[in-house]
Amino acid sequence: MITTRDIAERLGVSVSTVGRALADDPRISEETKFKVRQAASEMGYVGNRAARMMRGASSNVVGLVIPDIRNSFYSTIAHELSKNMEAEGFQLMLAETDDDRMVELRHLRELSATRVAGVIIVPTARPHGDSVKLLRTVPHLQLLRRHPSLGTQWFGVDDHEALRRATAHLVAEGHTRIAYLGGPEELPTGAERLRGFRTALTEGGLNADTARTELAPPSSVDHGRQAMRRLLTAPDAPTALVLGSIQLTRGVLEELSEQGVEVPRELSVIGFGDEPGFSWWGPGLTTTGLPIEEMATGCALWLMRRLKTKPANDGPYTSVSPGSLIVRGSTASPDGRAASRDH
């Protein structure tokens, strides 16, 4: 293995000069830095990250801790973050929790042991106390979900307004039997989306307390299918459905297709998220769009700035992105007339 001593002998300089040049030390001239880097490249030198970590230095790795990579929201976020991090000389490391707080803790312990530069986390509903302690020692921010024990730096969506707007669209079309299927209330996103659904019903003069709601793990496609079966066979089946999860939306669409339900004549549907297939599913899925790319870019730029500033500048920060209602062909009035195409 090529070492800094090998490079130093080739160039006739000290080992310390090589080390400082590779670390971009301002005490070393640009000419010397260029020669050292060129020699390192030609000789196949690879920096010893483990040695740097033993000296107390952080790595150039940023951890992304998410519930489920199968969710297109998180996979797109990971892709966008990775590109932005790479441009700043950082590498993204992915950890998947499946919304299990003990798995979350194990991942955070591993990330801490490798001295990650920072962590972006979509937290579980009730983070373990040790997870809270670990994150206090690492620059971090919360994404999409927010738990008060993990600090005051958060990038998310206005979930309440997004679901209020989606539900209000169905109320305006004349629906009075509107059901909701979303994540559990113990998740902050689940609670806010359910609240938005109920707000729209109340504003429209409907009884929010008697509206049919189904709450399920947001990462489960199968739960979406099961809930759809229950709704379709209920004595007073809904004429419209609002969804609050991408994976649950996928499950619902699969079940509707399998059972041959005519959308929107038999049931109006508003999905959540806008996966590529949603635009051409059936009559085209009306759905709540999420500003994924913009959120990821803002999240990455903010964390990069934070990693390059002193802790004294590390104050509370919140970035709330609006969702958008994308109206297609899956919504109509209860008598089957096509819904308007206004966004």
N, C-alpha and C positions, 0 to 999 in steps of 0.2 A: 504494500500500500504506500502510495506517495505521501510524504509528510511535508510540513512547512520547512523542515531542515533540508530536505532534498531541493526544494525550490530556492532556498537561501544559498546553498552551495552552487547551484547552477548560475545564479545571478551575482554571486559574490557580495551578498549583503547579509545582515544579521537575521536570525530567526525572528526576533521581535519586530524588525522592520516588515518582514513578510506578513506576520500576524496582523500588524496594524494596517497594512495596505489592504489586506483582505477584509478587514473590518471597516474600511472606509474612514480611517482615523484622519482628522483634518491636519494632524502634524506631518503627514506624509504627502509629498508632492504628487500632483496628478500624473506626472511622467512616470514616477516610480510605481504608483498604483497600477498604471496601464501595463508596465513591464511585468509586474508580479502576477496580475490577472491573466495575462497572455501566457506566461510560463505555466501557471497553474492549469490553464485549459489544455495546453499542449501536452502536459505531463499526466493529465487525468486525475488531478487532485480533487478529492471530495472532502469537504469540511467535516470535522469530527463534532457533530452536534452534541453527542453525549458528553464530551469533554467540556464544551461550553456550558452545558446545563449544570455540570458538577461545580463550575465556578460561579453558579448563581444566575446565569443569563437565561432569559426566556427564549423559547423556540420561536420560529416564525409561523407556527401553526395556530389557526383559530378553529375552535370546536363549534360545530353546529349540532345541537341536541334537539331532535324532533320526534314526534310520536310515531309517524308512519310514512316511509318513503314512497309507498304506493299511491299516496294522495298526491295528485298532480300539483296541488298548491305547494307542497313542500319540496317536491322534486324540481319544480321550476325555480323556487326560491334558492335551493342548493346550487343549481346551475348558474344563476345570475350572481349569487354571492361568490362562487368560485372564480368566475371571470373577473369580478371587481377586486377580489383579494389578490389574485395572481398579478394583476396590473400594479399592485402596491408591494409586491415581493412577499406576500403571505400565501400560505397553503391552507385550504379548508379540509378539516377532518370531520367526517359524518358519524353521528351516534344516534341509534334508533331505540326509543324507550318502550314502544307499544303501550304508552300511558301507564306504565308500571313504575311507581316511585322508587322501588328498590333497584330496578334496572337503571333508572335515571341516576341514582346515587353511585352505582358501580361505574358507570360511564364517566361521571364527574370526577371520581377518584382517579381513574386512569388518565384523564385529561390533565388533572392537577399534577399527577406524578411525572408527566412528560413536560411540565412547565409551559403549558400553552400560553400564547400571548393574550388570548381573550376567548370568551365563550358567548355564542348567541344561542339562546334557549327558548323553546316552546315548552313551558313547564307543565308537569302533571298537575292534577287538581290539588293535591296536598303534598308538596315537596317535603322530603325527610329533613329533619333538623340538621343532620350532618351535611346535606346538600346545601342548605342555607349557609352554613359555616364555610364550606369550601368556596362557594361563589363570592363570599365577602373578601376572599384573598385574591380574586382574579377579576380583571376588567370584564364586565359582562353586560348584556342587555337582553330584555325579554322581547320576544317576537309573537305577535298575534294574541297570545294569552298573556294575562298579567296577574301575578300573585304578589300581594303586598310584602311578604317576607323577603322577596328577592330584589328589592330596591325600587327605584323610581325612574328607571330608564326603560322605555317601552316604545316599540313600533307596532301599530295595530290598525284595525279597521273599525269604523263606526258601525258595529254590529247591530245596535239598536235601530239606527236610522235605515240601514240596509234592509232589514226584515220588515220594518214599518212600511217602507216604500213598496216592497214587493206585495205585502198583504193588502195595502191600500189599493193597489192596482186591481186586485180581485174584488174588493168591496165596491169599487167604482164600476166594475162590470156587472154588478147586481147579485153577486154570490152572498148567501147568508149562512151556508153550511161549509165552512172553510176549516180544514184540518191542518195541523202542523206536525212535521217530523224533523227533529233535530237532536243535537247532543245533550247530555245531562246537565242539569242546573248547577252541579258542583263545579263544572268548568266555567270560567268567566265568560267565554264566548257563548257557551250554551245558554247561560242565564240571560245575557244581553239580547241574543237573537229571539229567545222566547218572549222577553219583555217587549221587543219591537213588534212581534206578531200580535200580542195582546193589546198594545197601544193602538194599533191600526184598527182592530175590531171595535174597541171602545170609541175611538174617534168617529167610526162609521155607524155608531148607534147599535152595535151588536153586543151580545153578552159574551165577554171574554172568558168568564168563569165556566161556561158550559161548552166552550169550543173543544173539539176533540184534539188532544195532543198526544204524541208518541215520542218518548225520549229514549235514545239508544246510544251505544258507543259510537262516536262519530266516524271511527275508522272501519266500521263493519258494513261491507256490502250486503252480507247475508241478513243483517238486521233490517236493512232497508227493504229487502224482499219480503221478509216475514211481516213487517209492519204494514206493507202495502196490501198483503193478503187479508190482514185483519180489517183494514179500513174498507176494502172492497166488499167484504161479507158482513159488515156491521148493519144492524137493522135500519139505522138512519145514516146511510153512507154519505160522505161529503160529496159536494159537487166540485170542490176545488181543493188543492193541496199546495202548501208552501213548504219548501225544504230548507234545512239549515246546515247541511254538510255535503261535501262533494262525494264522499264514498256512499253515504246514504242515498244521494241522488242517483248514483250509478245503480244501486240495488233496486230502487223504485222503477227506473226506466227498464231494467231487465225484466222485472216482474210484469210490468204493463205490456211489454212486447210479447212476453210468453203467453199471457192470458188474452191477448188480442183486444185489449181495451182501446176504444176509439177516443183519442185525445185530439181536440178538446171537447168533442161532442158529448162524451160520457163523463169526462173528468178534465178540468183545467189543472195544469201543473206549472209551478214555478220552481226551478231547480236552484242549486247553489254552486257558484263557480262556473267557469266556462271552458270545459275541456274541448279539444278539437272536435270530438264526435257529437257534442251537444247541439251544434248548429244544424246538423243534418239528421238528427234523430227524429223519426216520425215527421210531424209538421214543422220541426225546428223548435228547440226548447227555449221558452222564455225563462230567463235565469238572472240571478244576481251576479254581476261581474265583479271581479276583484282586481285591484291595481297591483298585480304581483311583481312585475318587473320594476315598476317605480319604487315600490316598497323595499325590494331587495337592494336596489342601487342606493337608496337613501340610507338604509340600515348599514351597508358596507362602508359608505363614505363617512358616516357618523362614527362608526367604531374605529376606522383608520385614524380619524382625527383625534379620537380619544386616546388611542394607543401612543400617539405622538405628542401628547400634551401632558403636563404634570397633573398629579392627583388633585391639586388644589382647584383645577378647572373642572373637576368631575362632579357637576351638579345634576339635579333632577332634569329629565328630558322626556317629553312625550310627543310622538308624531302619530296623528290619527288620519288615516286615508279614507276617503269616502268610497262606498261601493256604488255600483251603477245598475239600474234595471235595464236589461237587454230584452226587449219585447220581440218575440217571434210568433210562431203559430200555435203554441201549446196552451194558450189561454183564450177564452171566449166567454161570452155571457152565458148564463145557465140555459138559455133556450138554443144555444149552439151557434149564434152569430159570431163571426170572427172578431177578435179583439182588435182595437186600433193598433197601429204600428208606431205610435209615438214613443220615443225613448225618454 
